Amino acid sequence: MSCVKYIVSKIEDKYHYTLMDIGAMGGIPEKWKEIVDDIKIIAFEPDKREFSKLKNSKNIIYLNYALYNKSEDLKYYITKNPGKSSIFKPCLTTLSQYEDVERF
């Protein structure tokens, strides 16, 4: 089953709208919480440290996947500071020009 078909299979007919949260660290953004019972939410968080903190509910599904425009195996670079991880390797030469380079 393709990734797209899998995601679509998770959407229940009773919900008129589906929100997809890409990079779900910290849970659903505050601005969506007042309508959270009226929509279906599919949220993606590829960092296992952050994913382990998220809890599915009746209409929120968290998936431990990174999204990419091709179906292929990718290396995922975990940084010291959550929220900075990426499929792109941090370039410390460039990043050293900014504050707090240690977060990478």
Buried (B, 14 or more C-beta within 10 A) or exposed (E): EEEEEEBEEEBEEEBEEBBEBEBBBEBBEEEBEEEBEEBBBBBBBBBEEBBEBBEEEEBBBBBBBBEEEEEEEEEEEEBEEBEBBBEEEBEEEEBEEEEEEEBB
